[in-house]
Amino acid sequence: MSNALKDRAGEKRERIIDAARVLFLRQGLRATTMEAIAREAGIAKPTLYVQFSDKDAVFMAILEKLVTAKIAAFETGIAGEGTATTRVGRALAGMYGVLAAALEGSAHAEELFSAHKRGASLSADADSRIAGRLAEELRMAGAADPERLTRLLLDAAYGLASKAIASEALGADLKLLAERLIGPALPGDQD
């Protein structure tokens, strides 16, 4: 396949993903059909099926992009300046901020947030990478049981996000969570 054909196929794929994202946010996952995605993308339905076998495959492509952005936001937050508590709070706020921004304004945010379970292995790989990085940061900062603290932080952060993914206060709440859970475990880690 020539580079021009690859580029054109890549552009179509992106147009499909963008169209599906718009429809999923507007109508929800269940109500969106492959026919609607093709229409929104301005392509023929058979062309859509060349790129994606079904709606779940399109959703997985969207999830892949979100997971990549989520990991990048976490890494940016954790690598910045400040105490471990500050960096972890910023990293949690960043990764869930990516998801909140992706779902912003949708009446179907809860459906789409919970639907990420369809990409269980994709999410599990990302969550495992984030948990490992977080546990290492807490270990280096002197936490007595970094794996347990990591599990508590991530479970609590997920709970907060699943209840209030569209909340403007989510980032501040996640930073407060990190402060309250990590602060006592690292008494010398105060700003």
C-alpha positions as YAML, in Angstrom:
chain: A
units: angstrom
residues:
- id: 1
  name: MET
  ca: [0.00, 0.00, 0.00]
- id: 2
  name: SER
  ca: [1.41, 3.37, -0.96]
- id: 3
  name: ASN
  ca: [1.96, 6.12, 1.58]
- id: 4
  name: ALA
  ca: [-0.83, 8.19, 0.03]
- id: 5
  name: LEU
  ca: [-3.29, 5.31, 0.43]
- id: 6
  name: LYS
  ca: [-2.14, 4.70, 4.01]
- id: 7
  name: ASP
  ca: [-2.55, 8.39, 4.79]
- id: 8
  name: ARG
  ca: [-6.04, 8.43, 3.28]
- id: 9
  name: ALA
  ca: [-7.03, 5.29, 5.22]
- id: 10
  name: GLY
  ca: [-5.66, 6.86, 8.40]
- id: 11
  name: GLU
  ca: [-7.61, 10.05, 7.78]
- id: 12
  name: LYS
  ca: [-10.81, 8.03, 7.24]
- id: 13
  name: ARG
  ca: [-10.15, 6.11, 10.43]
- id: 14
  name: GLU
  ca: [-9.74, 9.35, 12.38]
- id: 15
  name: ARG
  ca: [-12.87, 10.81, 10.81]
- id: 16
  name: ILE
  ca: [-14.79, 7.69, 11.86]
- id: 17
  name: ILE
  ca: [-13.43, 7.85, 15.41]
- id: 18
  name: ASP
  ca: [-14.26, 11.55, 15.68]
- id: 19
  name: ALA
  ca: [-17.78, 10.99, 14.33]
- id: 20
  name: ALA
  ca: [-18.37, 8.09, 16.71]
- id: 21
  name: ARG
  ca: [-17.11, 10.14, 19.68]
- id: 22
  name: VAL
  ca: [-19.58, 12.92, 18.81]
- id: 23
  name: LEU
  ca: [-22.46, 10.46, 18.51]
- id: 24
  name: PHE
  ca: [-21.57, 8.53, 21.67]
- id: 25
  name: LEU
  ca: [-21.52, 11.78, 23.62]
- id: 26
  name: ARG
  ca: [-24.74, 13.04, 22.05]
- id: 27
  name: GLN
  ca: [-26.79, 9.81, 21.97]
- id: 28
  name: GLY
  ca: [-24.99, 7.39, 24.23]
- id: 29
  name: LEU
  ca: [-23.30, 4.15, 23.33]
- id: 30
  name: ARG
  ca: [-26.40, 1.98, 23.15]
- id: 31
  name: ALA
  ca: [-28.35, 4.33, 20.88]
- id: 32
  name: THR
  ca: [-25.53, 4.86, 18.38]
- id: 33
  name: THR
  ca: [-25.54, 2.60, 15.33]
- id: 34
  name: MET
  ca: [-22.90, 1.85, 12.73]
- id: 35
  name: GLU
  ca: [-25.20, 3.42, 10.14]
- id: 36
  name: ALA
  ca: [-25.30, 6.65, 12.16]
- id: 37
  name: ILE
  ca: [-21.50, 6.63, 12.54]
- id: 38
  name: ALA
  ca: [-21.05, 6.22, 8.77]
- id: 39
  name: ARG
  ca: [-23.51, 9.04, 8.09]
- id: 40
  name: GLU
  ca: [-21.83, 11.36, 10.64]
- id: 41
  name: ALA
  ca: [-18.38, 10.56, 9.19]
- id: 42
  name: GLY
  ca: [-19.63, 11.20, 5.65]
- id: 43
  name: ILE
  ca: [-18.66, 7.77, 4.38]
- id: 44
  name: ALA
  ca: [-20.47, 4.74, 3.03]
- id: 45
  name: LYS
  ca: [-21.36, 2.01, 5.50]
- id: 46
  name: PRO
  ca: [-19.21, -0.61, 3.70]
- id: 47
  name: THR
  ca: [-16.22, 1.75, 4.04]
- id: 48
  name: LEU
  ca: [-16.86, 1.90, 7.78]
- id: 49
  name: TYR
  ca: [-16.86, -1.90, 7.99]
- id: 50
  name: VAL
  ca: [-13.51, -2.02, 6.19]
- id: 51
  name: GLN
  ca: [-12.06, -0.02, 9.08]
- id: 52
  name: PHE
  ca: [-14.07, -1.46, 12.01]
- id: 53
  name: SER
  ca: [-15.90, -4.76, 12.39]
- id: 54
  name: ASP
  ca: [-18.56, -3.35, 14.73]
- id: 55
  name: LYS
  ca: [-19.49, -0.56, 17.12]
- id: 56
  name: ASP
  ca: [-17.43, -2.12, 19.93]
- id: 57
  name: ALA
  ca: [-14.33, -1.96, 17.72]
- id: 58
  name: VAL
  ca: [-14.94, 1.75, 17.14]
- id: 59
  name: PHE
  ca: [-15.44, 2.27, 20.87]
- id: 60
  name: MET
  ca: [-12.20, 0.40, 21.59]
- id: 61
  name: ALA
  ca: [-10.33, 2.71, 19.20]
- id: 62
  name: ILE
  ca: [-11.66, 5.69, 21.16]
- id: 63
  name: LEU
  ca: [-10.67, 4.01, 24.42]
- id: 64
  name: GLU
  ca: [-7.14, 3.38, 23.15]
- id: 65
  name: LYS
  ca: [-6.70, 7.09, 22.49]
- id: 66
  name: LEU
  ca: [-8.16, 8.00, 25.88]
- id: 67
  name: VAL
  ca: [-5.97, 5.50, 27.73]
- id: 68
  name: THR
  ca: [-2.87, 6.86, 26.00]
- id: 69
  name: ALA
  ca: [-3.86, 10.41, 26.97]
- id: 70
  name: LYS
  ca: [-4.72, 9.28, 30.53]
- id: 71
  name: ILE
  ca: [-1.28, 7.70, 31.01]
- id: 72
  name: ALA
  ca: [0.45, 10.76, 29.56]
- id: 73
  name: ALA
  ca: [-1.46, 13.09, 31.92]
- id: 74
  name: PHE
  ca: [-0.59, 10.88, 34.89]
- id: 75
  name: GLU
  ca: [3.10, 10.83, 33.92]
- id: 76
  name: THR
  ca: [3.16, 14.60, 33.45]
- id: 77
  name: GLY
  ca: [1.61, 15.19, 36.86]
- id: 78
  name: ILE
  ca: [3.81, 12.73, 38.73]
- id: 79
  name: ALA
  ca: [7.00, 14.02, 37.08]
- id: 80
  name: GLY
  ca: [6.46, 17.67, 38.00]
- id: 81
  name: GLU
  ca: [7.85, 19.64, 40.90]
- id: 82
  name: GLY
  ca: [6.66, 19.36, 44.50]
- id: 83
  name: THR
  ca: [6.25, 16.82, 47.24]
- id: 84
  name: ALA
  ca: [5.07, 13.28, 46.58]
- id: 85
  name: THR
  ca: [1.64, 14.27, 47.91]
- id: 86
  name: THR
  ca: [1.39, 17.22, 45.53]
- id: 87
  name: ARG
  ca: [2.64, 15.26, 42.52]
- id: 88
  name: VAL
  ca: [0.32, 12.31, 43.17]
- id: 89
  name: GLY
  ca: [-2.67, 14.60, 43.58]
- id: 90
  name: ARG
  ca: [-1.77, 16.40, 40.38]
- id: 91
  name: ALA
  ca: [-1.29, 13.08, 38.55]
- id: 92
  name: LEU
  ca: [-4.68, 11.72, 39.69]
- id: 93
  name: ALA
  ca: [-6.39, 14.99, 38.78]
- id: 94
  name: GLY
  ca: [-4.67, 14.96, 35.40]
- id: 95
  name: MET
  ca: [-5.59, 11.42, 34.44]
- id: 96
  name: TYR
  ca: [-9.23, 11.77, 35.47]
- id: 97
  name: GLY
  ca: [-9.27, 15.26, 33.97]
- id: 98
  name: VAL
  ca: [-8.58, 13.68, 30.58]
- id: 99
  name: LEU
  ca: [-11.63, 11.44, 31.00]
- id: 100
  name: ALA
  ca: [-13.78, 14.28, 32.32]
- id: 101
  name: ALA
  ca: [-12.81, 16.48, 29.37]
- id: 102
  name: ALA
  ca: [-13.63, 13.69, 26.94]
- id: 103
  name: LEU
  ca: [-17.08, 13.27, 28.50]
- id: 104
  name: GLU
  ca: [-17.77, 16.96, 29.13]
- id: 105
  name: GLY
  ca: [-21.28, 18.10, 28.41]
- id: 106
  name: SER
  ca: [-22.66, 14.66, 27.65]
- id: 107
  name: ALA
  ca: [-25.88, 13.49, 29.24]
- id: 108
  name: HIS
  ca: [-24.42, 10.00, 28.74]
- id: 109
  name: ALA
  ca: [-21.20, 10.53, 30.70]
- id: 110
  name: GLU
  ca: [-22.01, 7.88, 33.31]
- id: 111
  name: GLU
  ca: [-22.91, 5.29, 30.66]
- id: 112
  name: LEU
  ca: [-19.71, 5.96, 28.73]
- id: 113
  name: PHE
  ca: [-17.52, 6.06, 31.85]
- id: 114
  name: SER
  ca: [-18.83, 2.70, 33.02]
- id: 115
  name: ALA
  ca: [-18.66, 1.26, 29.49]
- id: 116
  name: HIS
  ca: [-14.88, 1.41, 29.61]
- id: 117
  name: LYS
  ca: [-15.12, -2.06, 31.19]
- id: 118
  name: ARG
  ca: [-15.59, -3.30, 27.61]
- id: 119
  name: GLY
  ca: [-11.93, -2.51, 27.17]
- id: 120
  name: ALA
  ca: [-11.06, -4.40, 30.35]
- id: 121
  name: SER
  ca: [-7.64, -5.63, 29.21]
- id: 122
  name: LEU
  ca: [-6.73, -2.23, 27.79]
- id: 123
  name: SER
  ca: [-7.80, -0.52, 31.02]
- id: 124
  name: ALA
  ca: [-6.14, -3.20, 33.16]
- id: 125
  name: ASP
  ca: [-2.81, -2.72, 31.40]
- id: 126
  name: ALA
  ca: [-2.97, 1.05, 31.84]
- id: 127
  name: ASP
  ca: [-4.12, 0.78, 35.45]
- id: 128
  name: SER
  ca: [-1.32, -1.68, 36.21]
- id: 129
  name: ARG
  ca: [1.26, 0.66, 34.70]
- id: 130
  name: ILE
  ca: [-0.11, 3.61, 36.67]
- id: 131
  name: ALA
  ca: [-0.28, 1.57, 39.90]
- id: 132
  name: GLY
  ca: [3.32, 0.42, 39.49]
- id: 133
  name: ARG
  ca: [4.54, 3.96, 38.90]
- id: 134
  name: LEU
  ca: [2.52, 5.30, 41.82]
- id: 135
  name: ALA
  ca: [3.74, 2.57, 44.21]
- id: 136
  name: GLU
  ca: [7.33, 3.30, 43.20]
- id: 137
  name: GLU
  ca: [6.87, 7.03, 43.88]
- id: 138
  name: LEU
  ca: [5.37, 6.28, 47.29]
- id: 139
  name: ARG
  ca: [8.14, 3.78, 48.07]
- id: 140
  name: MET
  ca: [10.81, 6.36, 47.18]
- id: 141
  name: ALA
  ca: [9.02, 8.93, 49.35]
- id: 142
  name: GLY
  ca: [9.19, 6.55, 52.33]
- id: 143
  name: ALA
  ca: [5.67, 5.08, 52.56]
- id: 144
  name: ALA
  ca: [5.63, 1.99, 54.80]
- id: 145
  name: ASP
  ca: [3.20, 0.00, 52.63]
- id: 146
  name: PRO
  ca: [3.24, 1.65, 49.19]
- id: 147
  name: GLU
  ca: [1.28, -1.08, 47.40]
- id: 148
  name: ARG
  ca: [-1.61, -0.87, 49.85]
- id: 149
  name: LEU
  ca: [-1.58, 2.92, 49.80]
- id: 150
  name: THR
  ca: [-1.57, 2.83, 46.00]
- id: 151
  name: ARG
  ca: [-4.56, 0.48, 45.93]
- id: 152
  name: LEU
  ca: [-6.47, 2.69, 48.37]
- id: 153
  name: LEU
  ca: [-5.67, 5.85, 46.40]
- id: 154
  name: LEU
  ca: [-6.60, 4.40, 43.04]
- id: 155
  name: ASP
  ca: [-9.78, 2.73, 44.28]
- id: 156
  name: ALA
  ca: [-10.91, 5.90, 46.04]
- id: 157
  name: ALA
  ca: [-10.00, 8.05, 43.02]
- id: 158
  name: TYR
  ca: [-11.99, 5.75, 40.73]
- id: 159
  name: GLY
  ca: [-14.95, 5.92, 43.11]
- id: 160
  name: LEU
  ca: [-14.84, 9.71, 43.18]
- id: 161
  name: ALA
  ca: [-14.55, 9.90, 39.42]
- id: 162
  name: SER
  ca: [-17.35, 7.42, 38.77]
- id: 163
  name: LYS
  ca: [-19.69, 9.42, 41.01]
- id: 164
  name: ALA
  ca: [-18.70, 12.86, 39.78]
- id: 165
  name: ILE
  ca: [-16.86, 12.59, 36.46]
- id: 166
  name: ALA
  ca: [-18.57, 15.76, 35.22]
- id: 167
  name: SER
  ca: [-17.99, 17.72, 38.43]
- id: 168
  name: GLU
  ca: [-15.89, 20.85, 38.19]
- id: 169
  name: ALA
  ca: [-14.55, 20.00, 41.64]
- id: 170
  name: LEU
  ca: [-13.23, 16.55, 40.66]
- id: 171
  name: GLY
  ca: [-9.61, 17.70, 40.26]
- id: 172
  name: ALA
  ca: [-9.64, 19.50, 43.61]
- id: 173
  name: ASP
  ca: [-11.33, 16.52, 45.26]
- id: 174
  name: LEU
  ca: [-8.67, 14.13, 43.91]
- id: 175
  name: LYS
  ca: [-5.89, 16.41, 45.15]
- id: 176
  name: LEU
  ca: [-7.55, 16.53, 48.58]
- id: 177
  name: LEU
  ca: [-7.86, 12.75, 48.57]
- id: 178
  name: ALA
  ca: [-4.13, 12.40, 47.90]
- id: 179
  name: GLU
  ca: [-3.34, 14.91, 50.63]
- id: 180
  name: ARG
  ca: [-5.50, 13.11, 53.19]
- id: 181
  name: LEU
  ca: [-4.32, 9.60, 52.36]
- id: 182
  name: ILE
  ca: [-0.65, 10.27, 51.66]
- id: 183
  name: GLY
  ca: [-0.06, 13.06, 54.17]
- id: 184
  name: PRO
  ca: [-0.31, 10.84, 57.26]
- id: 185
  name: ALA
  ca: [1.76, 8.11, 55.59]
- id: 186
  name: LEU
  ca: [4.55, 10.59, 54.78]
- id: 187
  name: PRO
  ca: [4.69, 13.08, 57.66]
- id: 188
  name: GLY
  ca: [7.79, 14.83, 56.29]
- id: 189
  name: ASP
  ca: [6.09, 15.39, 52.93]
- id: 190
  name: GLN
  ca: [4.27, 18.63, 53.67]
- id: 191
  name: ASP
  ca: [4.34, 21.62, 51.27]
...
